[in-house]
Amino acid sequence: MLLVASALTLVRKRSETIGVRVAFAGSLVVIAAGTYWFVQRVFFPAGI
């Protein structure tokens, strides 16, 4: 996590717009992974 935060800080120092876009894209990846995990656990539980 420290590595990602440091990299994002460096990107934002170079260009605020690119930094915001990278942060937004990262957020979308986390949301997609969480949604996939939720759907998998709720609708397709193991062992049934």
N, C-alpha and C positions, 0 to 999 in steps of 0.2 A: 504494500500500500504506500509506503514511503517513496518507493521508486516511481510509482505512478503519479503521486502528488508532486514530486520534484520535476518530473518530465512535463507535467501540465503547467507548472509554474514557469519553466523555461519557455514553453510554447507561448504562453500568454505574454511574457516579456517581449517576445519578438513581434507578435501580432495578436491584439485583443480579439479580433474577429475569429481568427483561426482557433484560438484557445476556447472561445465560447462554443464553436462548432464541434471541437473535439470532445469537450465536456458533455455536450448534448448527445453526440453519437455514443459516448460511453454510457450515458444514462439509458439510452434506448437498448443497448446490449444487455444491461443489467435487468431492465424491465422485461425484455424478451425471455431471458433465462429464468427469471422468477415466475413468469406466466407459464412457461413450459413445465417447470417443476410443479407448480400448483395444479395444473391440469392433469399431469401424469399421476400425482398423488391422490387427487380427489376422484377422478373419473376412471383411472386404471390402477387400482390398488393391487399390490402383489399378493399372491396367495389365495386369491378368490377364484 
